[in-house]
């Protein structure tokens, strides 16, 4: 027995559904990634006040810096603040290009937040860096919030820090604005006569629509509309 052919109206409906799925799913399936070390309990937090840090292993794709997370379960540090940053390296200097909303430590372990852009940009391209400041511009001397371990080899590469003795950073307010040049800083590990460090902090780039997928959807929709006219005539 010969199978019954699918009617043209049904073909149109199925095709339209597949086209809609392509615009909803395809742009997001290949995008979205997280950088940073595992969010686990670690032995220490930084004791230097008001220091700014950067993860030297940058983002590997374009997108929006949507959220970030850190680990702290120390009840004596409840209420400590931390400010997320997006940085670029220009001629060897680390420059702030985006400032997120300062967040308050609840000491509940893993704590996840939206970046919450307050100044500059949250648009990420490959090799831009995620960073943070312990404290805020109005409380520039606060000590560290993110738990860390000293390690022989860092899980996600080195960290750069901008601490005491560097003009305009530690112990000073007014550092956190787009265009603020933090200088070259120093690399954790050999540059400071210590082991490397793993910090329990991560940052996530969200998906952005893929232009090619948008084009394919448009082409499919035009073709389906043409089919619909033929069915109707």
VOROKE-586320 format. One line per 5 residues: number of its first residue (from 1); their letters; for each residue x, y, z of N, C-alpha, C, O. Coordinates in steps of 0.1 Angstrom, whole numbers, always signed. Example, Ala and Ser with C-alpha at 12.3 -4.5 7.8 and 13.67 -1.06 7.14 Angstrom:
BEGIN
1	as	+132/-57/+78/+123/-45/+78/+132/-33/+78/+142/-33/+85 ~ +128/-22/+71/+137/-11/+71/+129/+0/+79/+134/+11/+80
END
This chain:
BEGIN
1	xxxxx	+8/-12/+0/+0/+0/+0/+9/+12/+0/+18/+14/+8 ~ +6/+22/-9/+14/+34/-11/+11/+43/+1/+0/+46/+4 ~ +22/+49/+7/+20/+58/+19/+13/+70/+14/+14/+75/+3 ~ +5/+76/+23/-3/+88/+20/+6/+100/+20/+13/+102/+30 ~ +5/+108/+10/+14/+120/+9/+9/+130/+19/-2/+132/+22
6	xxxxx	+19/+138/+24/+16/+148/+34/+11/+160/+26/+17/+164/+16 ~ +0/+166/+31/-6/+177/+23/+3/+189/+24/+11/+191/+33 ~ +2/+198/+14/+10/+210/+13/+8/+219/+25/+18/+225/+30 ~ -4/+221/+30/-6/+229/+42/+1/+224/+54/+7/+232/+62 ~ +1/+211/+55/+8/+205/+66/+23/+206/+65/+31/+209/+74
11	xxxxx	+28/+205/+52/+42/+207/+50/+46/+221/+54/+57/+223/+60 ~ +38/+231/+50/+41/+245/+54/+42/+247/+69/+51/+253/+74 ~ +32/+241/+76/+32/+242/+91/+44/+236/+97/+50/+242/+106 ~ +48/+224/+93/+60/+217/+98/+72/+225/+95/+81/+227/+104 ~ +73/+230/+83/+85/+238/+79/+86/+251/+87/+97/+255/+91
16	xxxxx	+75/+257/+90/+75/+270/+98/+80/+267/+112/+87/+275/+118 ~ +75/+255/+117/+80/+252/+131/+95/+249/+131/+101/+254/+141 ~ +100/+243/+121/+115/+240/+121/+122/+254/+119/+133/+255/+125 ~ +117/+263/+111/+124/+276/+110/+124/+283/+123/+134/+290/+127 ~ +112/+283/+130/+111/+290/+143/+121/+284/+153/+128/+291/+161
21	xxxxx	+123/+270/+153/+132/+264/+162/+146/+268/+159/+155/+269/+168 ~ +149/+270/+146/+163/+274/+142/+167/+288/+148/+178/+290/+152 ~ +157/+297/+148/+160/+310/+153/+161/+311/+168/+167/+319/+174 ~ +153/+301/+175/+153/+301/+189/+165/+293/+195/+171/+297/+205 ~ +168/+282/+188/+178/+273/+194/+192/+275/+188/+202/+276/+196
26	xxxxx	+193/+276/+175/+206/+276/+169/+215/+287/+173/+227/+284/+176 ~ +211/+299/+175/+220/+310/+179/+226/+308/+192/+237/+313/+195 ~ +219/+300/+201/+224/+299/+215/+231/+286/+217/+238/+285/+227 ~ +229/+276/+209/+235/+263/+212/+250/+263/+212/+256/+256/+219 ~ +256/+271/+203/+271/+271/+201/+278/+281/+210/+290/+283/+209
31	xxxxx	+271/+289/+218/+276/+300/+225/+274/+299/+240/+264/+292/+244 ~ +282/+305/+248/+281/+305/+262/+292/+297/+269/+293/+285/+267 ~ +301/+304/+276/+312/+296/+283/+315/+303/+296/+312/+315/+298 ~ +322/+296/+305/+326/+300/+318/+341/+299/+320/+346/+289/+316 ~ +347/+309/+325/+361/+309/+328/+363/+309/+344/+354/+314/+351
36	xxxxx	+374/+304/+348/+377/+305/+363/+379/+291/+369/+375/+281/+363 ~ +384/+291/+381/+387/+279/+388/+374/+274/+395/+365/+281/+397 ~ +374/+261/+399/+362/+255/+405/+358/+263/+418/+367/+268/+425 ~ +345/+264/+420/+340/+272/+432/+339/+263/+444/+328/+257/+446 ~ +350/+261/+451/+350/+252/+462/+356/+259/+474/+362/+270/+473
41	xxxxx	+355/+253/+486/+360/+258/+498/+376/+258/+497/+382/+248/+493 ~ +382/+269/+501/+397/+270/+500/+401/+276/+514/+393/+281/+522 ~ +414/+275/+516/+420/+277/+529/+421/+292/+533/+420/+295/+545 ~ +422/+301/+524/+426/+315/+527/+418/+325/+520/+410/+322/+510 ~ +418/+338/+524/+414/+349/+516/+425/+360/+517/+434/+359/+526
46	xxxxx	+425/+369/+508/+436/+379/+507/+435/+389/+520/+424/+392/+524 ~ +446/+392/+525/+447/+401/+536/+451/+415/+533/+450/+424/+541 ~ +455/+417/+520/+459/+431/+515/+446/+438/+513/+436/+432/+509 ~ +446/+451/+516/+433/+459/+515/+432/+466/+502/+441/+472/+496 ~ +419/+464/+496/+415/+472/+485/+422/+468/+472/+422/+476/+462
51	xxxxx	+427/+456/+471/+435/+452/+459/+426/+448/+448/+415/+443/+449 ~ +431/+451/+435/+424/+447/+423/+431/+436/+417/+444/+435/+417 ~ +424/+426/+412/+430/+414/+406/+424/+412/+392/+413/+417/+389 ~ +431/+405/+383/+426/+401/+370/+430/+386/+367/+441/+382/+370 ~ +421/+379/+361/+424/+365/+357/+431/+367/+343/+425/+372/+334
56	xxxxx	+444/+362/+342/+451/+364/+330/+447/+355/+319/+450/+357/+307 ~ +439/+344/+322/+433/+336/+312/+420/+343/+308/+410/+342/+316 ~ +420/+349/+296/+408/+357/+292/+397/+349/+287/+398/+337/+285 ~ +386/+356/+283/+375/+349/+276/+379/+344/+263/+388/+350/+256 ~ +373/+334/+258/+376/+328/+245/+366/+330/+234/+366/+324/+224
61	xxxxx	+356/+338/+237/+345/+341/+227/+339/+354/+229/+341/+361/+240 ~ +331/+358/+220/+323/+371/+221/+310/+368/+228/+305/+357/+228 ~ +304/+378/+234/+291/+377/+240/+289/+388/+250/+295/+399/+249 ~ +281/+386/+260/+278/+395/+271/+282/+389/+284/+279/+377/+287 ~ +289/+397/+292/+293/+392/+305/+281/+392/+314/+277/+402/+320
66	xxxxx	+274/+381/+315/+261/+380/+321/+261/+378/+336/+254/+385/+343 ~ +270/+369/+341/+270/+366/+355/+284/+362/+360/+292/+358/+351 ~ +285/+361/+372/+298/+357/+378/+295/+351/+392/+284/+353/+397 ~ +304/+344/+398/+302/+337/+410/+315/+335/+418/+326/+335/+412 ~ +314/+335/+431/+325/+332/+439/+321/+323/+451/+310/+321/+454
71	xxxxx	+332/+318/+458/+329/+310/+470/+335/+317/+482/+346/+321/+483 ~ +326/+318/+493/+330/+322/+506/+321/+317/+516/+308/+319/+515 ~ +326/+310/+526/+317/+304/+537/+322/+308/+550/+320/+301/+560 ~ +329/+320/+551/+335/+324/+563/+326/+334/+570/+324/+345/+565 ~ +319/+330/+581/+309/+339/+588/+315/+352/+593/+308/+362/+595
76	xxxxx	+329/+353/+595/+335/+365/+600/+336/+375/+589/+339/+387/+592 ~ +333/+371/+577/+334/+381/+565/+321/+384/+559/+320/+390/+548 ~ +310/+381/+566/+297/+385/+561/+296/+400/+560/+301/+407/+570 ~ +291/+405/+549/+290/+420/+548/+302/+426/+540/+301/+437/+535 ~ +312/+418/+538/+323/+423/+529/+318/+424/+515/+309/+417/+510
81	xxxxx	+323/+434/+508/+319/+437/+494/+330/+434/+484/+341/+433/+487 ~ +325/+432/+472/+334/+429/+460/+328/+434/+448/+316/+434/+446 ~ +337/+440/+439/+332/+447/+427/+338/+440/+415/+350/+439/+413 ~ +329/+435/+406/+334/+428/+394/+338/+438/+383/+332/+449/+382 ~ +348/+434/+375/+353/+443/+365/+356/+435/+351/+358/+423/+351
86	xxxxx	+355/+443/+340/+359/+438/+327/+371/+446/+323/+371/+459/+323 ~ +382/+440/+319/+395/+447/+316/+400/+443/+303/+397/+432/+297 ~ +408/+452/+297/+416/+450/+285/+430/+453/+288/+434/+461/+296 ~ +439/+446/+280/+454/+449/+281/+458/+457/+269/+456/+453/+258 ~ +463/+469/+272/+467/+479/+262/+481/+482/+263/+485/+489/+273
91	xxxxx	+490/+478/+254/+504/+481/+255/+510/+476/+268/+519/+482/+273 ~ +505/+465/+273/+511/+459/+286/+504/+464/+298/+507/+459/+309 ~ +495/+475/+297/+488/+480/+309/+474/+474/+309/+468/+472/+299 ~ +469/+472/+321/+456/+467/+323/+446/+479/+325/+448/+487/+334 ~ +436/+480/+317/+427/+491/+316/+413/+486/+319/+408/+477/+313
96	xxxxx	+406/+492/+329/+392/+489/+331/+383/+494/+320/+384/+506/+316 ~ +375/+485/+314/+365/+490/+304/+351/+488/+308/+342/+493/+302 ~ +348/+480/+319/+335/+478/+324/+335/+476/+339/+343/+469/+344 ~ +325/+482/+345/+324/+480/+360/+310/+475/+363/+300/+480/+358 ~ +309/+464/+371/+297/+458/+375/+292/+463/+388/+299/+471/+395
101	xxxxx	+281/+458/+393/+275/+461/+406/+283/+455/+417/+285/+443/+416 ~ +286/+462/+427/+293/+457/+439/+283/+447/+446/+271/+450/+447 ~ +288/+436/+451/+280/+426/+458/+285/+424/+472/+297/+426/+475 ~ +276/+419/+480/+279/+417/+494/+280/+403/+498/+271/+395/+494 ~ +290/+399/+504/+292/+385/+508/+282/+380/+519/+281/+387/+529
106	xxxxx	+276/+369/+516/+267/+363/+526/+273/+351/+533/+267/+346/+542 ~ +285/+347/+529/+292/+336/+535/+284/+323/+534/+285/+314/+543 ~ +276/+321/+523/+268/+309/+521/+274/+299/+512/+267/+290/+508 ~ +287/+301/+509/+293/+292/+499/+293/+298/+486/+298/+309/+484 ~ +288/+290/+476/+287/+296/+462/+277/+307/+461/+266/+305/+465
111	xxxxx	+281/+318/+456/+272/+330/+455/+273/+335/+440/+284/+338/+435 ~ +262/+335/+434/+261/+339/+419/+253/+352/+418/+243/+354/+424 ~ +259/+360/+409/+252/+374/+407/+253/+377/+392/+261/+372/+384 ~ +243/+385/+388/+244/+392/+375/+256/+402/+375/+259/+407/+386 ~ +262/+404/+363/+273/+414/+363/+267/+428/+367/+274/+435/+374
116	xxxxx	+255/+431/+362/+249/+444/+367/+257/+456/+363/+261/+464/+371 ~ +259/+458/+350/+267/+469/+345/+263/+482/+351/+252/+486/+351 ~ +273/+489/+356/+271/+503/+361/+278/+514/+353/+274/+525/+354 ~ +289/+510/+346/+296/+520/+338/+305/+512/+328/+309/+501/+330 ~ +306/+518/+316/+314/+512/+306/+306/+502/+298/+295/+505/+293
121	xxxxx	+312/+490/+296/+306/+480/+287/+306/+466/+294/+315/+464/+302 ~ +297/+458/+290/+297/+444/+294/+298/+435/+282/+296/+423/+283 ~ +301/+441/+271/+303/+433/+258/+317/+427/+258/+327/+434/+259 ~ +318/+414/+256/+330/+407/+257/+335/+403/+243/+327/+399/+235 ~ +348/+404/+241/+354/+398/+229/+365/+389/+233/+370/+391/+245
126	xxxxx	+370/+380/+225/+381/+371/+230/+393/+379/+235/+397/+389/+230 ~ +399/+373/+246/+411/+378/+253/+408/+390/+262/+417/+394/+269 ~ +396/+395/+263/+393/+404/+274/+393/+397/+287/+392/+384/+287 ~ +396/+404/+298/+398/+397/+311/+388/+400/+321/+382/+411/+321 ~ +385/+391/+330/+376/+393/+341/+385/+397/+353/+395/+391/+356
131	xxxxx	+380/+406/+361/+387/+410/+373/+378/+414/+384/+366/+414/+382 ~ +384/+418/+395/+375/+422/+407/+384/+431/+416/+396/+430/+416 ~ +377/+439/+424/+383/+447/+434/+377/+443/+448/+365/+442/+449 ~ +385/+440/+457/+380/+437/+471/+376/+451/+477/+384/+460/+479 ~ +363/+451/+479/+357/+464/+484/+351/+472/+473/+348/+467/+462
136	xxxxx	+350/+485/+475/+344/+494/+465/+352/+507/+465/+362/+508/+473 ~ +349/+516/+457/+355/+529/+457/+353/+537/+470/+362/+545/+474 ~ +342/+535/+476/+339/+542/+489/+344/+534/+501/+345/+540/+512 ~ +348/+522/+499/+355/+514/+509/+367/+507/+503/+367/+495/+502 ~ +377/+515/+500/+388/+510/+492/+398/+501/+499/+407/+495/+492
141	xxxxx	+398/+501/+512/+408/+494/+520/+404/+480/+525/+411/+474/+533 ~ +392/+475/+521/+387/+463/+526/+395/+451/+521/+401/+452/+510 ~ +397/+441/+530/+404/+429/+526/+396/+420/+517/+385/+422/+514 ~ +402/+408/+514/+397/+399/+504/+384/+392/+508/+382/+389/+520 ~ +376/+387/+498/+364/+380/+500/+365/+366/+494/+360/+356/+499
146	xxxxx	+372/+364/+483/+372/+352/+475/+382/+342/+482/+394/+346/+484 ~ +378/+330/+484/+387/+320/+490/+397/+315/+480/+394/+314/+468 ~ +409/+313/+484/+420/+309/+476/+429/+298/+482/+429/+296/+494 ~ +437/+291/+473/+447/+282/+478/+460/+286/+471/+460/+290/+459 ~ +471/+284/+478/+484/+284/+471/+486/+270/+464/+484/+260/+470
151	xxxxx	+491/+271/+452/+492/+259/+444/+505/+259/+436/+510/+270/+433 ~ +510/+248/+432/+523/+248/+424/+520/+252/+409/+528/+259/+403 ~ +508/+249/+405/+504/+254/+391/+489/+257/+391/+481/+249/+395 ~ +486/+270/+387/+472/+275/+388/+464/+267/+378/+468/+265/+367 ~ +451/+265/+382/+442/+257/+373/+439/+264/+360/+438/+258/+350
156	xxxxx	+437/+278/+361/+433/+285/+349/+443/+296/+346/+439/+307/+341 ~ +456/+294/+349/+466/+304/+346/+468/+314/+357/+461/+313/+368 ~ +477/+323/+355/+481/+333/+365/+470/+344/+368/+461/+345/+360 ~ +472/+351/+379/+464/+363/+381/+474/+375/+382/+485/+374/+387 ~ +469/+386/+378/+476/+399/+379/+470/+406/+391/+458/+406/+392
161	xxxxx	+479/+413/+398/+473/+421/+409/+479/+435/+409/+490/+437/+405 ~ +471/+444/+415/+475/+458/+415/+473/+462/+430/+462/+466/+434 ~ +484/+462/+437/+482/+463/+452/+490/+475/+457/+492/+485/+450 ~ +493/+474/+470/+499/+485/+477/+511/+491/+470/+519/+483/+465 ~ +513/+504/+470/+524/+510/+464/+522/+514/+449/+530/+521/+444
166	xxxxx	+511/+509/+443/+508/+513/+429/+499/+525/+430/+488/+525/+436 ~ +503/+536/+423/+495/+549/+424/+480/+546/+420/+478/+540/+410 ~ +471/+552/+427/+457/+552/+423/+450/+539/+425/+438/+538/+420 ~ +456/+529/+432/+449/+517/+433/+446/+514/+448/+436/+519/+454 ~ +455/+506/+455/+452/+502/+468/+452/+514/+478/+461/+522/+478
171	xxxxx	+441/+514/+486/+440/+525/+496/+435/+538/+491/+435/+548/+498 ~ +432/+539/+478/+427/+551/+472/+413/+549/+466/+410/+538/+461 ~ +405/+559/+466/+392/+558/+460/+393/+564/+446/+403/+571/+442 ~ +382/+562/+438/+382/+568/+424/+389/+559/+414/+392/+564/+403 ~ +391/+546/+416/+398/+538/+407/+388/+531/+397/+392/+528/+386
176	xxxxx	+376/+529/+401/+367/+521/+394/+358/+529/+384/+347/+532/+387 ~ +364/+531/+372/+357/+538/+362/+363/+534/+348/+375/+531/+348 ~ +355/+533/+338/+360/+530/+325/+372/+539/+320/+371/+551/+321 ~ +383/+533/+316/+394/+541/+312/+405/+541/+322/+416/+546/+320 ~ +402/+537/+334/+412/+537/+345/+423/+528/+342/+421/+516/+340
181	xxxxx	+435/+533/+341/+447/+525/+337/+454/+520/+350/+459/+529/+358 ~ +454/+507/+352/+459/+502/+364/+474/+499/+363/+481/+495/+373 ~ +480/+501/+351/+494/+498/+349/+496/+484/+347/+487/+476/+344 ~ +509/+479/+347/+512/+465/+344/+509/+456/+356/+507/+444/+353 ~ +509/+461/+368/+507/+453/+379/+518/+443/+381/+529/+444/+376
186	xxxxx	+515/+432/+389/+525/+422/+391/+518/+408/+390/+506/+407/+393 ~ +525/+398/+385/+519/+385/+383/+520/+377/+396/+531/+376/+402 ~ +509/+371/+401/+510/+362/+412/+519/+350/+410/+520/+346/+398 ~ +526/+346/+420/+536/+335/+418/+550/+341/+419/+554/+347/+429 ~ +558/+338/+408/+572/+342/+408/+575/+357/+410/+585/+360/+416
191	xxxxx	+566/+365/+405/+568/+380/+406/+567/+385/+420/+572/+396/+423 ~ +561/+377/+429/+560/+381/+443/+567/+371/+453/+564/+372/+465 ~ +574/+362/+447/+581/+352/+456/+572/+343/+463/+575/+338/+474 ~ +561/+339/+456/+551/+330/+462/+548/+319/+452/+552/+319/+441 ~ +540/+309/+457/+534/+300/+448/+523/+306/+440/+519/+317/+444
196	xxxxx	+518/+300/+430/+506/+305/+423/+494/+303/+432/+495/+298/+443 ~ +483/+308/+426/+470/+308/+434/+459/+303/+425/+458/+306/+413 ~ +450/+296/+432/+437/+293/+426/+426/+301/+434/+426/+299/+446 ~ +419/+309/+428/+408/+316/+434/+394/+310/+430/+392/+306/+419 ~ +385/+308/+440/+372/+303/+437/+363/+314/+432/+355/+319/+438
201	xxxxx	+366/+317/+419/+358/+327/+412/+356/+323/+397/+365/+318/+391 ~ +344/+326/+392/+341/+323/+378/+333/+334/+372/+326/+342/+379 ~ +334/+335/+358/+326/+345/+351/+321/+338/+338/+328/+330/+332 ~ +309/+342/+334/+302/+335/+323/+298/+345/+313/+292/+356/+315 ~ +301/+342/+300/+297/+350/+289/+284/+343/+283/+284/+331/+281
206	xxxxx	+274/+351/+281/+261/+346/+276/+261/+345/+261/+269/+351/+255 ~ +251/+338/+256/+250/+336/+242/+245/+349/+235/+238/+358/+242 ~ +249/+351/+223/+244/+362/+215/+239/+356/+201/+244/+346/+197 ~ +229/+362/+195/+224/+357/+182/+235/+356/+172/+243/+365/+171 ~ +235/+345/+164/+244/+344/+153/+238/+349/+141/+227/+345/+137
211	xxxxx	+245/+359/+134/+239/+365/+122/+235/+355/+111/+225/+356/+104 ~ +244/+344/+110/+241/+334/+99/+228/+327/+102/+220/+324/+93 ~ +225/+324/+115/+213/+317/+118/+201/+326/+115/+191/+322/+111 ~ +202/+339/+118/+192/+349/+115/+189/+349/+100/+177/+349/+96 ~ +200/+349/+92/+198/+349/+78/+191/+336/+73/+182/+337/+64
216	xxxxx	+195/+324/+78/+189/+312/+74/+174/+312/+78/+166/+307/+70 ~ +171/+317/+89/+157/+318/+93/+149/+326/+84/+138/+323/+79 ~ +154/+338/+80/+148/+347/+71/+145/+341/+57/+135/+342/+51 ~ +156/+334/+53/+155/+327/+40/+144/+316/+40/+136/+315/+31 ~ +144/+308/+51/+134/+298/+52/+120/+303/+53/+111/+298/+47
221	xxxxx	+118/+314/+60/+105/+320/+62/+100/+326/+48/+88/+324/+45 ~ +109/+332/+41/+105/+337/+28/+100/+326/+19/+90/+326/+12 ~ +108/+314/+19/+105/+303/+11/+91/+297/+15/+83/+293/+7 ~ +89/+296/+28/+77/+291/+33/+65/+299/+30/+54/+294/+27 ~ +67/+313/+30/+56/+322/+26/+52/+320/+12/+41/+321/+8
226	xxxxx	+63/+318/+3/+60/+315/-11/+52/+302/-13/+43/+302/-21 ~ +56/+292/-5/+48/+279/-6/+34/+281/-1/+25/+276/-7 ~ +32/+290/+9/+18/+292/+14/+10/+299/+3/-2/+295/+2 ~ +16/+308/-5/+8/+314/-15/+3/+304/-26/-8/+304/-31 ~ +13/+294/-29/+10/+284/-39/-1/+275/-34/-10/+271/-41
231	xxx	-1/+272/-21/-11/+263/-15/-25/+270/-15/-35/+264/-18 ~ -25/+283/-13/-37/+290/-12/-43/+292/-26/-55/+294/-27 ~ -35/+293/-36/-40/+296/-50/-46/+284/-56/-51/+285/-68
END
